């Protein structure tokens, strides 16, 4: 694909000086300070198109740098309606910025993500601090559904818990949010325990004691890959 090239035009201007009157000499110590004027930054939008896996659900899509680090959460639990529907693919754009709104350096990047099916959460209530299941950990490993478009086998994915000022959520091990578990704030601690191939138990604690939740259909997740991107 052909990507736009960013250019920065810098104009140097010299402040105007008054005319010298006859016999008047300019001060030898006078200096002229150039002023830099930047033109508006040109569009760095990178077009991303991909075939979504054949699964009903929401899409989380991340941008990764050359070392595999997640640098931008481009879409988080987005419905298909959030994307432009092309002739044979879904289309989105990336503006070349990271999650803090800062321009990333030119170079090679990669886009990939997950389509998460209709997971279900059941709240099993509060438990005493000593009753949380032994063996619960900060992450669990699940087996994804095979993506027939990629002709891959069922890959493994490490899941972890994430917390922000609004929600508790499941995320990939590289911090891409995948599924909101509950609308809870001030969560200080959480743990996970795999309960069969299709179920994961979650304990989250805001200081008042652990709350036990169970997530069903955890196997309804497919990975997809959008390929390499070049940011100019």
Backbone bond lengths (Angstrom), bond angles and torsions (degrees), N, CA, C in turn:
res aa  C-N    CA-C-N  psi(-1)  N-CA   C-N-CA  omega(-1)  CA-C   N-CA-C  phi
1 X - - - 1.457 - - 1.520 109.46 -
2 X 1.295 118.46 156.23 1.465 122.25 -179.81 1.509 108.38 -99.43
3 X 1.289 116.36 125.38 1.454 121.58 -175.96 1.517 109.97 -109.26
4 X 1.349 117.49 146.31 1.473 120.62 177.95 1.501 111.46 -67.33
5 X 1.310 116.33 149.30 1.460 122.40 179.88 1.508 108.98 -106.20
6 X 1.314 113.55 131.99 1.458 118.85 -179.65 1.513 109.65 -84.38
7 X 1.314 118.31 133.99 1.458 121.44 174.34 1.503 108.77 -130.64
8 X 1.301 115.82 147.87 1.452 122.03 178.77 1.521 107.70 -122.19
9 X 1.336 116.28 118.79 1.454 121.23 -179.07 1.510 108.39 -99.85
10 X 1.300 116.78 126.82 1.454 121.31 -179.64 1.518 108.74 -117.69
11 X 1.311 115.95 121.65 1.468 120.73 -179.62 1.507 109.08 -106.07
12 X 1.275 116.22 130.89 1.468 120.88 178.80 1.524 108.10 -102.62
13 X 1.319 116.43 128.80 1.467 120.54 179.62 1.516 109.48 -124.60
14 X 1.328 115.97 143.21 1.465 121.67 179.66 1.511 108.99 -105.89
15 X 1.333 117.49 124.32 1.462 118.76 179.68 1.523 111.13 -55.64
16 X 1.329 115.26 140.17 1.465 119.55 179.74 1.517 110.32 -69.22
17 X 1.339 115.95 144.82 1.471 120.85 178.04 1.520 109.03 -115.76
18 X 1.321 116.54 149.37 1.467 120.68 179.49 1.521 111.85 -72.53
19 X 1.367 117.09 159.49 1.459 120.08 178.33 1.520 109.52 -72.54
20 X 1.337 114.95 147.37 1.453 119.27 177.97 1.524 109.43 -83.61
21 X 1.299 115.83 135.31 1.469 119.71 174.88 1.521 108.80 -75.78
22 X 1.334 116.81 156.77 1.471 118.81 -178.92 1.521 110.75 -54.58
23 X 1.323 114.28 131.32 1.447 120.96 177.20 1.506 113.44 83.18
24 X 1.350 117.20 -5.82 1.471 119.12 -179.37 1.504 108.63 -91.52
25 X 1.339 116.89 135.71 1.449 121.39 -178.46 1.519 109.07 -110.22
26 X 1.354 115.58 141.33 1.464 119.58 176.92 1.514 109.88 -69.60
27 X 1.311 115.85 145.04 1.465 120.71 -179.83 1.519 109.69 -66.32
28 X 1.327 117.28 129.38 1.464 119.24 -179.17 1.518 112.09 -67.52
29 X 1.343 117.78 -17.01 1.464 119.07 -177.57 1.522 112.35 -90.15
30 X 1.344 117.59 -1.94 1.460 119.64 -178.03 1.516 110.26 -67.29
31 X 1.315 117.51 139.24 1.457 122.81 178.17 1.511 109.65 -124.70
32 X 1.308 115.11 152.12 1.454 121.97 178.20 1.520 108.19 -110.55
33 X 1.336 118.30 122.84 1.465 122.64 -179.56 1.515 109.80 -102.32
34 X 1.339 117.97 116.65 1.462 119.86 179.54 1.522 110.74 -68.66
35 X 1.308 116.53 146.88 1.455 122.18 178.23 1.510 109.03 -112.72
36 X 1.350 117.17 125.11 1.469 121.75 -179.78 1.514 109.25 -90.41
37 X 1.310 115.35 130.36 1.460 120.81 177.80 1.513 108.40 -122.33
38 X 1.348 117.07 116.05 1.461 121.13 -177.52 1.516 110.15 -93.34
39 X 1.306 115.40 136.38 1.457 119.58 174.81 1.513 108.92 -75.49
40 X 1.334 119.06 158.96 1.465 120.29 178.12 1.522 111.52 -55.37
41 X 1.338 115.88 140.63 1.462 120.24 -179.57 1.517 110.10 -62.87
42 X 1.297 116.58 132.31 1.451 120.06 -179.95 1.521 110.37 -75.32
43 X 1.314 115.34 163.06 1.458 123.14 -176.72 1.527 110.60 -64.34
44 X 1.348 116.89 125.00 1.463 120.89 177.29 1.525 111.28 -105.83
45 X 1.307 117.76 14.29 1.457 120.43 -175.28 1.525 112.10 -55.65
46 X 1.327 114.69 130.21 1.458 121.73 175.48 1.529 107.45 -109.20
47 X 1.303 116.04 125.61 1.468 121.10 -179.14 1.522 109.31 -80.93
48 X 1.327 116.37 131.48 1.464 122.39 178.82 1.524 107.94 -123.13
49 X 1.305 116.76 124.26 1.461 120.72 176.73 1.526 108.75 -126.89
50 X 1.333 116.05 144.11 1.460 120.09 -177.55 1.521 109.54 -158.48
51 X 1.309 115.01 155.52 1.453 121.58 173.94 1.528 108.30 -89.51
52 X 1.312 118.48 120.91 1.464 119.23 179.71 1.518 110.41 -72.88
53 X 1.318 117.94 144.93 1.470 119.81 175.59 1.531 110.70 -60.33
54 X 1.308 117.57 150.53 1.474 121.30 -178.53 1.529 110.98 -76.99
55 X 1.310 115.84 74.08 1.463 121.47 -179.31 1.519 107.81 -150.02
56 X 1.322 117.20 135.21 1.456 121.89 179.63 1.524 108.86 -80.38
57 X 1.333 116.54 124.03 1.454 119.12 -179.43 1.517 111.88 169.42
58 X 1.323 116.65 -153.80 1.462 122.69 -178.81 1.522 110.18 -116.56
59 X 1.341 115.10 159.53 1.458 121.34 -174.72 1.523 110.90 -116.19
60 X 1.321 115.57 131.62 1.471 122.18 167.84 1.524 107.24 -115.32
61 X 1.331 115.42 128.95 1.465 121.07 -173.84 1.518 109.50 -132.79
62 X 1.329 117.07 129.92 1.456 121.69 -178.76 1.514 112.54 -122.03
63 X 1.343 114.91 156.10 1.466 122.53 174.11 1.525 107.25 -107.91
64 X 1.314 116.56 131.28 1.465 122.56 -175.95 1.525 109.65 -121.30
65 X 1.332 115.73 143.95 1.461 119.38 177.98 1.521 110.74 -83.72
66 X 1.328 115.73 -174.36 1.455 120.17 -175.57 1.507 114.76 -63.89
67 X 1.333 117.18 -21.90 1.464 120.77 179.04 1.522 112.23 -91.39
68 X 1.332 117.02 0.74 1.452 120.42 -179.26 1.514 114.62 88.23
69 X 1.325 117.64 9.23 1.468 121.36 -179.87 1.525 110.30 -83.83
70 X 1.331 116.46 135.48 1.457 121.31 176.49 1.530 108.91 -70.18
71 X 1.330 117.15 120.26 1.466 121.10 -178.28 1.525 112.77 -112.43
72 X 1.329 117.01 -15.72 1.461 119.51 179.48 1.530 110.05 -154.12
73 X 1.329 116.34 126.10 1.455 121.45 170.16 1.525 105.77 -86.65
74 X 1.312 116.49 99.93 1.457 120.40 -173.18 1.530 111.42 -79.07
75 X 1.322 116.57 -40.10 1.465 121.42 176.03 1.525 108.33 -138.63
76 X 1.320 116.01 137.21 1.470 121.55 -179.48 1.524 109.26 -126.91
77 X 1.327 115.30 111.31 1.466 122.18 179.16 1.535 110.63 51.14
78 X 1.310 116.26 46.73 1.465 121.92 -174.97 1.524 110.54 -88.65
79 X 1.333 117.29 137.31 1.475 119.68 172.46 1.518 110.20 -72.47
80 X 1.312 116.30 163.41 1.462 120.32 -178.89 1.525 111.33 -61.31
81 X 1.335 116.71 -26.60 1.466 120.54 -179.97 1.524 113.00 -64.13
82 X 1.332 117.58 -17.38 1.465 120.45 179.25 1.527 112.37 -75.76
83 X 1.311 117.45 -8.32 1.456 121.73 -177.10 1.533 109.88 -109.30
84 X 1.325 114.59 154.10 1.462 120.04 172.40 1.520 108.52 -80.20
85 X 1.315 115.99 133.65 1.465 120.17 -179.71 1.518 108.92 -92.35
86 X 1.328 116.05 114.35 1.457 121.17 178.27 1.519 110.64 -90.18
87 X 1.316 115.84 -170.77 1.463 120.55 -178.16 1.517 111.61 -62.81
88 X 1.326 116.89 -38.62 1.455 119.36 -178.08 1.524 112.21 -143.35
89 X 1.339 117.31 21.30 1.457 119.80 -177.85 1.524 110.46 -161.74
90 X 1.335 115.53 165.19 1.457 120.85 169.65 1.518 108.28 -89.52
91 X 1.325 116.28 146.73 1.466 120.78 -174.93 1.519 109.48 -127.63
92 X 1.318 115.95 137.83 1.455 121.92 172.87 1.529 107.75 -142.18
93 X 1.325 116.63 176.66 1.464 120.81 -179.37 1.524 109.92 -134.42
94 X 1.316 114.36 150.59 1.460 122.09 175.07 1.520 107.69 -123.19
95 X 1.335 116.34 132.39 1.462 121.23 -175.25 1.525 114.13 -89.12
96 X 1.333 117.28 8.90 1.460 120.39 177.21 1.516 114.27 80.10
97 X 1.324 117.66 11.46 1.464 121.60 -178.77 1.529 110.71 -106.48
98 X 1.350 114.73 160.41 1.461 119.95 174.62 1.526 109.55 -90.81
99 X 1.325 116.82 -172.11 1.469 120.46 -177.39 1.522 112.96 -69.34
100 X 1.316 117.71 -14.72 1.462 121.60 177.70 1.527 112.67 -95.50
101 X 1.336 116.76 5.43 1.457 120.68 179.72 1.508 113.98 80.43
102 X 1.337 117.49 11.94 1.453 121.25 -179.79 1.529 110.55 -92.78
103 X 1.351 116.40 142.04 1.454 120.62 177.30 1.523 110.26 -66.04
104 X 1.323 116.06 130.31 1.458 121.09 176.50 1.526 109.72 -87.19
105 X 1.319 118.15 152.56 1.470 119.93 -179.33 1.521 111.43 -66.91
106 X 1.316 114.94 153.98 1.462 120.31 176.68 1.524 109.51 -61.75
107 X 1.308 115.80 150.37 1.456 119.62 179.18 1.513 111.83 151.48
108 X 1.323 114.96 -166.79 1.458 122.64 -178.42 1.527 110.01 -90.25
109 X 1.328 115.53 135.44 1.462 122.66 175.48 1.521 108.42 -134.86
110 X 1.319 115.36 173.60 1.461 120.26 -177.54 1.526 108.39 -138.95
111 X 1.318 116.85 142.54 1.468 121.75 178.60 1.523 109.03 -119.84
112 X 1.324 115.58 130.89 1.463 120.93 176.54 1.521 109.05 -156.78
113 X 1.318 115.31 165.68 1.452 117.46 -177.40 1.509 112.99 -170.22
114 X 1.343 114.68 -161.69 1.459 121.68 -175.65 1.524 109.37 -140.49
115 X 1.316 115.02 143.05 1.446 121.13 168.90 1.528 106.88 -104.46
116 X 1.335 116.13 121.49 1.470 122.09 -175.38 1.518 108.67 -106.44
117 X 1.332 116.16 123.73 1.457 121.80 -178.93 1.520 112.15 -73.22
118 X 1.314 115.36 -164.42 1.463 121.15 -174.78 1.520 110.35 -83.67
119 X 1.327 115.03 84.57 1.446 120.83 175.87 1.522 109.53 -75.67
120 X 1.323 116.11 154.84 1.463 121.19 -179.66 1.522 109.42 -128.20
121 X 1.341 116.12 138.18 1.460 121.85 -178.58 1.525 109.76 -115.40
122 X 1.322 116.49 132.29 1.464 122.53 175.04 1.530 108.82 -119.32
123 X 1.333 116.91 126.69 1.455 121.66 178.61 1.526 108.98 -88.20
124 X 1.321 116.43 117.60 1.462 122.00 -177.80 1.525 112.51 -95.41
125 X 1.340 116.34 4.60 1.460 120.40 172.85 1.514 114.51 91.27
126 X 1.325 114.14 -178.82 1.459 121.70 -179.55 1.523 110.59 -77.03
127 X 1.310 114.93 150.96 1.455 121.70 176.78 1.518 109.00 -132.77
128 X 1.305 115.98 158.87 1.458 119.64 173.76 1.518 109.07 -71.24
129 X 1.312 115.44 155.51 1.474 119.50 -174.51 1.519 112.36 -59.40
130 X 1.315 116.85 -29.71 1.461 118.86 -177.14 1.506 114.23 -87.62
131 X 1.354 117.67 -2.72 1.461 119.54 -175.36 1.513 113.90 -97.74
132 X 1.338 117.97 -4.88 1.464 119.71 176.60 1.523 108.78 -60.50
133 X 1.325 115.77 140.30 1.461 120.40 -171.73 1.527 111.93 -60.58
134 X 1.322 114.56 136.80 1.459 119.75 173.76 1.526 108.18 -67.45
135 X 1.303 116.02 143.23 1.454 120.44 -179.95 1.513 114.16 95.37
136 X 1.346 117.38 -8.16 1.465 119.67 176.41 1.523 109.19 -64.10
137 X 1.319 116.37 146.55 1.454 120.48 -173.19 1.520 109.80 -140.75
138 X 1.340 115.77 179.80 1.461 120.27 179.99 1.518 111.89 -77.85
139 X 1.317 118.34 -16.27 1.459 121.07 178.73 1.518 109.91 -151.24
140 X 1.326 115.42 159.45 1.460 122.16 174.39 1.521 107.84 -133.10
141 X 1.297 115.71 161.34 1.463 120.87 178.57 1.526 108.78 -112.22
142 X 1.329 116.42 127.44 1.456 121.21 178.56 1.519 109.63 -120.48
143 X 1.326 115.01 158.67 1.459 120.54 177.04 1.527 108.28 -100.45
144 X 1.324 116.52 124.63 1.451 121.58 -178.65 1.520 111.25 -78.92
145 X 1.342 115.50 164.15 1.458 120.30 170.61 1.521 108.90 -71.47
146 X 1.297 117.30 145.76 1.460 121.14 175.43 1.521 109.23 -68.27
147 X 1.316 116.28 137.56 1.460 121.25 176.76 1.525 108.16 -93.56
148 X 1.335 118.69 108.65 1.472 119.72 -176.28 1.525 113.16 -64.69
149 X 1.338 117.73 -23.21 1.457 120.09 178.85 1.525 111.36 -71.71
150 X 1.328 115.56 -29.63 1.464 120.10 179.34 1.519 112.09 -94.84
151 X 1.317 115.96 -7.92 1.468 122.07 -178.93 1.523 111.26 54.03
152 X 1.353 114.63 38.45 1.460 118.20 179.56 1.521 110.14 -100.69
153 X 1.301 115.38 159.66 1.446 119.94 173.23 1.527 107.90 -80.02
154 X 1.301 117.60 -178.95 1.458 120.55 -176.48 1.529 109.72 -77.16
155 X 1.348 117.10 101.07 1.467 119.38 -178.46 1.523 111.26 -74.93
156 X 1.301 115.78 164.63 1.462 122.47 177.42 1.529 109.34 -97.22
157 X 1.331 115.61 150.34 1.469 121.60 178.24 1.510 109.32 -138.53
158 X 1.330 116.41 131.03 1.460 121.73 173.20 1.519 109.14 -84.42
159 X 1.334 116.69 123.06 1.454 122.97 177.91 1.516 110.10 -105.21
160 X 1.327 115.78 142.45 1.463 121.35 176.64 1.521 108.54 -134.25
161 X 1.331 116.40 170.38 1.460 121.86 176.23 1.511 109.63 -94.65
162 X 1.327 115.98 141.19 1.454 121.34 174.18 1.514 110.00 -124.01
163 X 1.337 116.12 151.43 1.453 121.90 179.42 1.528 108.83 -135.39
164 X 1.331 116.13 139.03 1.453 119.81 168.93 1.526 107.40 -134.43
165 X 1.336 118.11 -165.24 1.458 119.99 -175.92 1.522 113.40 -79.91
166 X 1.339 116.93 6.42 1.462 120.72 -179.89 1.518 113.87 -130.65
167 X 1.335 117.30 -37.07 1.460 120.00 -168.51 1.522 112.91 -138.43
168 X 1.335 113.28 161.65 1.459 122.50 163.59 1.523 106.32 -106.83
169 X 1.323 118.09 137.25 1.461 119.42 -175.01 1.519 111.03 -147.78
170 X 1.323 114.58 158.29 1.455 121.10 170.46 1.516 108.26 -85.31
171 X 1.317 116.17 141.92 1.459 120.70 178.20 1.517 109.68 -139.39
172 X 1.313 115.61 157.61 1.453 119.71 173.23 1.523 108.78 -69.04
173 X 1.307 116.04 165.29 1.464 119.60 -177.07 1.522 112.34 -65.77
174 X 1.346 117.68 -16.24 1.467 121.00 176.60 1.529 111.82 -101.27
175 X 1.365 116.62 19.62 1.479 123.54 168.43 1.521 115.72 81.88
176 X 1.321 119.06 17.83 1.462 120.43 174.53 1.532 108.79 -86.47
177 X 1.347 118.79 115.47 1.475 120.98 -179.11 1.532 110.79 -64.74
178 X 1.350 115.35 137.24 1.451 120.01 -175.48 1.524 113.77 -119.70
179 X 1.342 117.16 -36.54 1.464 118.62 -172.48 1.529 109.88 -158.38
180 X 1.338 116.65 127.69 1.460 121.42 178.16 1.522 109.94 -78.42
181 X 1.336 115.58 126.28 1.463 120.62 -179.93 1.523 110.88 -88.00
182 X 1.334 116.22 -47.89 1.460 119.68 -178.20 1.523 109.65 -157.58
183 X 1.316 115.13 155.50 1.466 121.32 175.26 1.520 107.79 -90.63
184 X 1.299 115.17 89.26 1.459 121.69 -177.21 1.520 109.54 -136.01
185 X 1.314 115.68 141.03 1.461 121.17 177.29 1.523 109.43 -112.63
186 X 1.299 115.20 165.12 1.471 122.74 174.51 1.525 113.18 62.64
187 X 1.319 117.89 28.39 1.456 120.16 175.22 1.527 108.44 -73.10
188 X 1.323 115.47 125.97 1.461 119.77 -176.82 1.523 112.26 -100.17
189 X 1.315 116.57 -22.24 1.463 119.18 -174.24 1.522 109.42 -155.11
190 X 1.323 117.10 147.75 1.448 121.60 175.78 1.511 110.93 -153.22
191 X 1.328 116.10 155.21 1.460 120.62 178.12 1.518 109.54 -146.72
192 X 1.325 115.21 161.82 1.460 122.32 -175.19 1.520 109.95 -129.66
193 X 1.340 115.04 150.50 1.458 120.42 174.27 1.523 107.92 -146.70
194 X 1.313 116.24 124.71 1.460 120.45 178.13 1.515 108.96 -72.35
195 X 1.336 116.16 133.82 1.455 122.60 -177.04 1.529 108.16 -125.65
196 X 1.327 116.58 72.08 1.450 121.19 -174.35 1.522 111.16 89.77
197 X 1.323 116.54 -175.52 1.461 121.65 -176.48 1.522 113.09 -77.73
198 X 1.342 118.10 -18.96 1.457 120.55 -172.37 1.525 114.05 -118.95
199 X 1.307 117.45 2.40 1.457 120.31 -172.96 1.523 110.97 -136.83
200 X 1.338 115.38 140.30 1.463 121.83 174.59 1.529 108.35 -129.84
201 X 1.333 116.49 132.97 1.460 121.73 174.96 1.516 109.67 -94.37
202 X 1.339 115.36 141.34 1.465 122.29 -178.41 1.518 108.97 -127.29
203 X 1.330 116.65 135.31 1.457 122.38 170.16 1.526 107.76 -118.60
204 X 1.328 116.61 128.45 1.463 121.04 177.44 1.526 107.99 -130.68
205 X 1.326 114.69 142.70 1.464 119.54 -172.31 1.518 109.50 -134.39
206 X 1.351 116.23 124.78 1.462 121.21 176.41 1.519 111.63 -101.70
207 X 1.333 116.06 14.99 1.456 121.41 -179.49 1.513 113.37 103.55
208 X 1.333 116.56 -12.00 1.466 120.42 -179.53 1.522 112.13 -101.40
209 X 1.327 117.23 9.37 1.454 121.64 -178.04 1.518 110.95 114.50
210 X 1.333 117.35 151.14 1.465 120.79 -175.27 1.532 112.69 -70.08
211 X 1.311 115.15 137.89 1.451 122.90 174.19 1.522 107.60 -105.26
212 X 1.329 116.13 131.88 1.465 121.77 -173.70 1.524 109.57 -103.13
213 X 1.340 116.44 125.14 1.458 122.05 176.31 1.521 109.31 -126.96
214 X 1.317 115.44 151.70 1.465 120.27 178.46 1.525 108.76 -125.33
215 X 1.340 115.90 130.73 1.461 122.34 -178.23 1.520 108.70 -108.84
216 X 1.342 115.51 122.51 1.453 121.80 -179.14 1.528 110.81 -102.00
217 X 1.332 115.19 159.35 1.480 123.79 178.39 1.522 111.86 65.84
218 X 1.333 116.81 30.11 1.456 120.42 -176.52 1.530 111.79 -65.67
219 X 1.324 116.80 -13.50 1.467 120.22 178.65 1.523 112.13 -81.31
220 X 1.344 117.81 -6.60 1.465 121.23 -177.57 1.528 110.59 -87.20
221 X 1.308 115.90 62.70 1.468 122.46 179.39 1.520 108.04 -136.81
222 X 1.327 116.60 133.21 1.463 122.04 176.84 1.524 110.17 -123.51
223 X 1.305 116.27 141.25 1.461 121.64 174.68 1.526 109.67 -93.06
224 X 1.328 115.86 149.84 1.465 120.37 173.31 1.518 109.19 -144.25
225 X 1.311 115.92 160.28 1.458 122.16 -174.43 1.518 109.39 -129.85
226 X 1.335 115.96 131.73 1.476 120.82 179.05 1.517 112.24 -98.13
227 X 1.324 118.07 -5.47 1.449 120.80 177.71 1.527 113.73 88.35
228 X 1.322 114.68 -173.07 1.470 122.21 -177.36 1.521 111.21 -81.05
229 X 1.327 114.37 149.04 1.467 122.42 177.59 1.518 108.26 -124.82
230 X 1.320 116.51 149.20 1.458 120.68 174.65 1.517 108.75 -119.71
231 X 1.311 115.02 118.64 1.465 121.41 179.46 1.517 108.68 -99.21
232 X 1.322 116.43 121.75 1.465 120.97 -177.67 1.534 110.24 -88.33
